[in-house]
Structure formats: structure tokens, C-alpha cells
């Protein structure tokens, strides 16, 4: 695979003004082999598939978890001669839901409808894979285990989000799986979203030299509260809307019926257990109402810190468990997964897990990340960047579970990024050492320039509005709605048409959302990593709110949404240990504590500094294109602010300063392609 590699730190980024003829330098393009080792192929299916259903695993407190074990068989259907390593998934969505999707995609109706409804069947396969279906690996010599975690699927007990009890259960699950007949006793963990989070937490509580030898978490994030629920004072209503009704409320009651309908006594017991989950104090619905009423769940706390992946990465690195992360440019966890990658690399090298990787740092191929323009439930799927995620995963597990030295870990650039147009960007570090940071200052007449303002006065006005453009067809909603739009669009053979629409247009007379734009780029220019927006603003109310979006503006004026970030003014305090700063001290990746105790009042009439965390972007601007930033306030219906704060927010007017003494700016990782190759 072609790569973009640089061995030294660059002193400066690309110029923004047109001065030279456009460059003809191009980046490599993604193709079906992107991410695979040179010369390696997944090989053919060699085995059939046998299954043991609902194997019971008693936990220490008597709660029974249930697992399905699928194993390789020979030509006559008998267990094949082994032993075989194990790939294991712990799911919160019901192993039998995955089984149903399997019957509707890979088996049953799937083959019959493949020619008539190819896109629909492909989506059914993607959902089946996301839910933990692992026959791809079984047919190539693995035992596949999928376990319903406590309080979900066919397992007993009560569930609450990422509860620490799950980790105690996982220790027993791992010990049991390692002793399965005909297995090598070596285990690889894998899963998407909650399943990926679960595997990281499992690895984070295991002893050294445990049976777990490799991880492959897809879209796992880093901090559940910061990534999913509380975007620096904004509640992520779109995410909750995508999850509350079916996956969290209805599915736990339907899944036992799918798995235990032949055993009515067990079905009844599990059904009641799951029903009780909804009414526990830490159950989902009570927690939502608690947050909306300004209860403790609305703020970061020991409760949420105990559910933060950030707090287990040091143990994973100490246990030396090779980990291949997959993230998405349009994933609602787009900030957290790269932070986990940097944390693992830092911890493995003996540095603090909290900071960015130093630009001069070496990196290890034992910890890698692949990120592309993918939504939450469909990693690897997009018109320009369809890749073979199964094959990459197989290569990873073959390397660490079968000792196949296929070269997947032999890389000096363990970060692999693919942009919306299929351009491949690789680096040894995150943030990318190839794209050093620069400042782009807000200037008069909507300009965004590298030059600090010299004016003594000057500002632009934002008037608070609880909504964005008043639509649910925009990139912010598409991403935070868990990628459901993309899932539906893929059935029609297209990409989500809303995914590229900016969420905060400037609509004169309706929405005062000032926009600032660079001069056109003179060569292909890489934007790679987190973005900091440092705003100096004066509010006329004792509360404020900011939503910052970044777009690519084509020569014909077409705007393509790249990323965004939100900040409620009273959440502006910084957690200095977790905040990422550029070499000059400016904030590149803000981390706001989000605790009730850290809230700061907004003083009307006073110039106040706000550091907005703009989620990372991997993108290549083509010659003639421009970078634009838009500053808005509310972001409903994607996000809402704390209901108790709206009386103080309504009527708010914020003057964004752009003066010599209070210069608002972006801290942006940006460099021309020609410079990255020096």
C-alpha cells in the first residue's frame, strides 16, 4: 500500500495564499488491499461450522450468562482436527439477534435475495458482523464465541451501562473460554461499539500473561460520558434517540424470546431480570431523567470515570496486548478512539497516557489505528473507501494467535487514515507529525488568516438560538444518530446525503452564525487530527453556548462538512492533565472536566476565553478549495443544553473578539502534501 511517511518534524505548515502554480503531488488512494500486509491474502474457507447453543456460565454471584460456541468442522460435519485459537465477543445486544441477522443475510433468505436486493443483503451482513457474528473466522480455523453480558440477550442479571461488574464477569468468561475443548487456549477479543468497549475493559483488568493475546475493537471511544453523552455541556439527544427505544428498551425484552423460547422457565426468569434493569437507579431511563433534571448523571463523576476506557489503557499496555483500533471520521466517537490510540502508544513507551504523542516519538506496530470516513455501525463502508475489514482483522489475529509473521505489525506508521475521497494518510504519531499546528485567526470581512489581528477593536456577533439550521439533515445529526441514515442510504446503494451538510449555516435575519474562510489552497493540503478553537467573547447573559463547525469550500461554493465541536460557557474549565496543547501552549485538544464542581460562572460584559474542542478530522483540501469555520450557538435537535440553563441563555448575544489583545483563532494541524514529503 502506498504511504505518506515523514521522518522529521516539519518547521511550518503550507502557505494559504495563492503564490505558486498548483502542485501535481497526489496521495495514494484506498483500494481493496488497503490495510493488508504486502503479499498476504486471507486464504480460502477450509472448514464448515458447528455450533453449541446457550452454553451456561455461572458467575460468582450465581447469575448465569449464556454463550454460543461455533467451531470448525470437517467434510462430514464432525469437529475438525485442531487445536484452534479463539475469537471472542461479549455483546450487550443479544447473540441471538446476531443469529437472526445471520439467517437473513449469510444464510436462509440472504443467498436467495442477493441478486435481487444486493445492497439490502450487504447491509444485513454488515449488521450481523457488527453484532459479533464470526463465521468468517471459523471457516478459516478459529473457534468463535459470543457471550451475552449480564442483563442482556439470554443471560440473567441486570444491566447498566458499562457497569464494573461486567469486568468481574469477564474474568470468569476468559478462564472458561481458554479451556474449551480443541482450543489452543489463546484468545483474541473483538467487537464494535459497546462490544469494543467491553473488550478493552476486559483486557484492562486481566493479569499479565492472560489467555488474551490480541484485541480488535471497532469504534470504541475513550470516555463514555465525554464521547457519547455530555459534549462539554451539550446533551447528545440524537444519540439517545437512536438508542433508547429499540436497542436499550425493547431489544433486551425481545432477545430472550429469540434465544430461550424452547425453555419457558428460563425465558421467564431472564425476561423479568431484564425488565427490572429498566427501573434500577442506574438503569438507563432513570439515568436520563436524572440528567434532564440536573442530577448527578448530568455531570462527570466517579460513576462515569469508572466507565472510562482512558483509565484502563495503561494496564493494557503493561500487559502488552497488541491492539488494532478502528475509528470513523463520521463516528460519534471520532475524538475518543484516536485518544485511546495515543494513550496506548504513550503508555507502552512509558509516557503519560493523557497527552498527545510527541512529534519525535517512535511508535510500535503492536498498537495501530485505522480511521476512515465511516459512520458508527458500518466501519469500512463508504463509496470511495470500501475496504475488507474482515481480512484486516484476520491478518491481525493470524499474527498474534497463530504466530503467522505476515508483516501487519511491521510498520513505522501505525496510524492509517483515509479521507472522504479515498486519500490515504499514514503517520507514526497522533497528532500527525506530518501536519504541525498553525494558528488561523478570525479577521474582519470573514477572513481566516495566519496573521494575528493588529486592530485594537473589532468583533462579530452571535445571537443565541437553540437550533442549528432547524433540520435533522446535516452532518452533526447524521453522525450522532449512530449512523442510522448511512445504514438506510447504503440499502439504496448510496451514501448518506445528509452526512456532508454543515449543521450551522449563516442565515441572515434568522441565524447570526459568522463564517471565516481561508484563501484558496495552492496545493493538496492535509488536515490531520484534533482542532482547537480559542474564542474570546463577551456575553450579555450569565450563560453562553458555542458550536463550531469546520467545512471544505469548493471553488463553486459547495460546502462539505468536516467536523464540529460544542461548549457550554460554564463548562469552560480545563482539565490540564488531559488537555492537549501545541508546542506554543495553545489548546489543541481541550478536555473539560465536566464535573459539577468545575463549573464556572459566565460574567456578563467581561471578555472570556473559551476553548472549544473541535473533533479531529482527516481530510485533504484540493487546490482552489478553502477551509471555513462557522460559529453558532445551539445545536438542537442534535444536542440540547441543560434545561435549567435556558432562561439564562435566551436573549444571549456574544461578541466574538478579533483584536490584537483578544485574538480568536483556530489551532489547526495543517500542511501541504509536498511539505510532508521533505
Protein Blocks (a to p, Z undefined) as FASTA:
>chain_A
ZZdddfbdcfbdcdfbdfbdcdfbdcddddfkgoiaehiaebjafbdcdddehiacddfk
opacdddddddddfkopacdddddddddddfebpklmmmmmmmmmgmjlmmmmmmmmmlm
mmmmmmmmmnopaklmmmnopacdddddehiajbgcjddehiaklmmmmmmmmmmmmmgg
hiahiacdddehjlmmmmmmmmmmccehiablbdcdehkbjblklmmmmgghiacfklmm
mmmmmmmmmmmmmmmmmmmmmmmmlmmmmmmmmmmmmmgmklmklmmmmmmnopaklpgc
fklmmmgfklmmmmmmmnopacdddddfkbcklmmmmmmmmmmmmmmnopafkbccdfkl
ccdfkbccddddddfklghiafklcccfklmmmmmmmmmmnopaghlmmccblbccddfk
opacddfbdcdfklccddddddehhiacfbdcfbfbdcddddddfbfnopabdfklmmmn
nommmmmmmmnopacfklmgcfbdcdehkaccddddddddfbdcddedjdddddddddfb
fbdcdddddddddfkopacdfbdcdddfklmpccfklpccdfkopafbdcdekiaklpcc
ddehiacddddddddddddddehiacdddddfbfcfkbccdfklmmmmgopacdddddfk
lccddddddddfklmmZZ
